[in-house]
């Protein structure tokens, strides 16, 4: 009888351990996290003259509006708060040939508007912006140490996998509600395009793999800011440099 009881107790322990492991996997794996619904930003819209924006096609299909996100000035900085996932740009911000576009992104309170990490970063090579045919490439960082390189051509495409990749170069927030800062740069250098985060190149891609059918029309074009949905960050130092 005691042997049977010990066997039953052992099975209970094994089941409990298995259940705990499953819960841990569900908690740690972004792919199974429930997608948080977009939060319309109060007083949304674009408050900077000369700047434009466009939300993602899937956001439009869901009935979202550009006014559900906000772009505003805070001193010399730009403050972006989303709502729907989108891009912002100024038509005057154009780059061609070999160049680097960089900016610093500060998330004052990591995950303040979402239940899992969302990315923000820079886009380059923008063509037909503001239309259904717009194309561009972006590199964006998460406050958990991951980054993604993706684009629209006009359909979305991925350059470093569906979930991106982790890199020790990407800064990690100490926890939800804590600040985290990333310096992000995209460069065109001859036949290569590079993304650097906090001074370290995290991804290099052949230009020929980007300027091709279904992806970019050119690496020349407009540059600007790319933000996922439900994200809030302050952007400083958005600038173009030439070699």
C-alpha positions in Angstrom: 0.0 0.0 0.0 2.8 2.4 0.9 4.6 1.6 -2.4 1.4 2.4 -4.3 1.0 5.7 -2.4 4.6 6.6 -3.1 4.1 5.8 -6.8 1.0 8.0 -6.9 2.8 10.8 -5.1 5.7 10.6 -7.5 3.3 10.9 -10.5 1.7 13.9 -8.9 5.1 15.5 -8.6 5.9 14.7 -12.2 2.6 16.2 -13.4 3.2 19.3 -11.3 6.7 19.8 -12.7 5.5 19.3 -16.3 2.7 21.8 -15.7 5.1 24.3 -14.3 7.5 23.8 -17.3 4.6 24.4 -19.7 3.6 27.6 -17.9 7.2 28.8 -18.0 7.4 28.2 -21.8 4.1 29.9 -22.4 5.3 32.9 -20.4 8.7 33.2 -22.0 7.8 32.5 -25.7 6.6 35.6 -27.5 4.9 33.6 -30.2 2.2 32.3 -27.8 1.6 35.5 -25.9 -1.8 37.1 -26.4 -1.5 40.0 -28.8 -2.5 43.2 -27.0 -5.2 45.3 -28.6 -4.2 48.7 -30.0 -4.7 51.6 -27.7 -5.9 54.8 -29.4 -3.7 57.7 -28.2 -5.5 60.7 -26.7 -4.9 63.9 -28.7 -3.3 61.9 -31.5 -2.1 63.1 -34.8 1.0 64.7 -36.2 2.0 68.0 -34.5 5.1 68.7 -36.4 4.8 70.7 -39.7 6.2 68.9 -42.7 6.0 65.5 -41.2 3.8 62.7 -42.6 2.9 59.2 -41.5 1.2 56.0 -42.6 -0.1 53.1 -40.6 0.5 49.5 -41.7 -1.9 47.9 -44.2 -3.2 45.4 -41.6 -4.0 48.3 -39.3 -6.0 50.0 -42.0 -7.9 46.8 -42.7 -8.8 46.7 -39.0 -10.2 50.3 -39.2 -7.3 52.0 -37.5 -6.5 55.7 -38.2 -3.2 57.7 -38.2 -4.8 59.9 -35.6 -4.8 57.0 -33.2 -1.1 57.6 -32.8 0.9 60.8 -32.0 4.0 62.5 -33.2 5.0 65.6 -31.3 8.0 67.7 -30.4 9.5 67.7 -26.8 12.2 70.4 -26.9 14.7 69.2 -29.5 13.3 65.7 -29.3 10.5 63.8 -31.1 8.0 62.0 -29.0 6.2 59.0 -30.7 3.3 57.3 -29.0 1.4 54.5 -30.8 -1.6 53.2 -31.3 -1.3 51.4 -34.6 2.1 50.3 -36.1 3.4 52.9 -38.5 6.1 55.0 -40.0 6.7 58.8 -39.8 8.9 60.8 -42.1 9.6 64.3 -43.5 9.6 64.6 -47.3 12.8 66.7 -46.9 14.7 63.7 -45.4 16.2 61.9 -48.4 19.3 59.9 -48.8 21.2 58.5 -51.8 24.4 56.7 -52.6 26.4 55.7 -49.6 25.1 57.1 -46.3 24.2 56.4 -42.7 21.0 57.4 -40.9 21.0 57.2 -37.1 19.0 58.2 -34.1 18.8 57.5 -30.4 15.6 56.0 -29.0 14.7 56.3 -25.3 11.8 54.3 -23.9 11.1 56.1 -20.6 9.0 53.2 -19.2 9.7 49.9 -20.9 6.4 48.1 -21.8 4.3 51.0 -20.5 1.7 50.5 -23.2 1.9 46.8 -23.9 2.0 43.3 -22.3 5.2 42.3 -24.2 8.2 44.0 -25.8 7.6 46.0 -29.0 10.2 47.5 -31.3 11.1 50.9 -32.6 13.8 52.1 -35.0 14.8 53.7 -38.3 13.7 53.1 -41.8 15.5 54.0 -45.1 15.0 53.5 -48.8 11.5 54.9 -48.7 9.8 55.1 -52.1 6.2 55.9 -53.0 5.6 56.8 -49.3 2.1 57.5 -48.3 0.7 55.2 -51.0 -0.4 51.5 -51.2 2.9 50.9 -53.1 5.3 52.3 -50.5 8.5 50.4 -49.9 11.2 50.7 -47.2 13.6 48.8 -45.0 13.8 49.2 -41.2 15.9 48.1 -38.3 14.3 48.2 -34.9 15.3 47.2 -31.4 13.3 45.7 -28.4 14.0 46.6 -24.8 14.6 42.9 -24.1 17.8 42.6 -26.2 16.3 41.6 -29.5 16.3 43.3 -32.9 14.5 42.9 -36.2 15.3 43.9 -39.8 12.3 44.0 -42.0 10.6 45.9 -44.8 7.7 46.5 -47.1 7.8 46.1 -50.8 4.8 46.8 -50.6 4.1 43.4 -49.0 6.1 42.8 -45.8 9.3 40.9 -45.9 11.8 39.7 -43.3 15.6 39.8 -43.3 16.4 38.1 -39.9 13.6 35.8 -39.3 10.0 36.1 -38.1 11.0 36.8 -34.5 14.2 38.6 -35.2 17.3 37.8 -33.2 19.0 38.5 -29.9 22.2 40.5 -29.7 24.4 41.5 -26.7 24.7 44.9 -28.4 21.0 45.6 -27.8 20.4 47.1 -24.4 18.0 45.4 -22.0 15.6 47.3 -19.6 16.0 46.3 -16.0 12.3 45.5 -16.0 8.8 46.8 -17.0 8.5 50.5 -16.2 12.3 51.0 -16.3 14.0 53.2 -18.9 16.1 51.7 -21.8 18.0 53.5 -24.6 19.1 52.3 -28.0 21.2 54.1 -30.7 20.2 52.6 -34.0 21.9 53.2 -37.4 21.2 52.0 -40.9 24.0 52.3 -43.5 24.4 51.8 -47.2 28.0 51.0 -48.0 28.6 50.0 -51.6 26.9 46.6 -52.2 26.1 46.1 -48.5 23.5 47.5 -46.1 24.3 47.4 -42.4 22.3 47.8 -39.2 24.2 48.9 -36.1 22.8 49.1 -32.6 24.7 50.9 -29.9 27.8 51.0 -32.0 27.9 47.4 -33.0 26.9 46.0 -36.4 24.2 43.4 -35.8 23.2 42.7 -39.3 24.8 42.9 -42.8 22.8 42.3 -46.0 23.7 42.2 -49.7 22.2 45.1 -51.5 21.3 42.8 -54.3 19.1 40.7 -51.9 17.2 43.9 -50.9 16.8 45.8 -54.2 14.9 43.1 -56.0 11.4 42.0 -56.9 9.0 42.2 -54.0 11.4 44.2 -51.8 13.0 47.6 -52.3 13.0 49.7 -55.5 16.3 51.3 -54.5 18.4 52.0 -51.4 17.9 55.7 -52.3 14.9 57.3 -50.8 13.2 58.8 -47.8 14.3 58.0 -44.3 12.4 58.2 -41.0 11.0 56.4 -37.9 9.4 53.0 -37.6 7.3 52.1 -34.5 5.4 49.0 -33.6 1.9 49.4 -32.1 1.4 50.4 -28.4 4.9 51.9 -28.0 6.1 55.1 -26.5 9.6 56.5 -27.0 11.6 59.7 -27.3 13.8 60.1 -30.4 16.9 62.4 -30.5 19.7 63.0 -33.0 17.9 61.8 -36.1 20.5 62.6 -38.8 22.0 61.7 -42.1 25.8 61.5 -42.6 27.8 60.8 -45.8 31.2 59.2 -46.0 
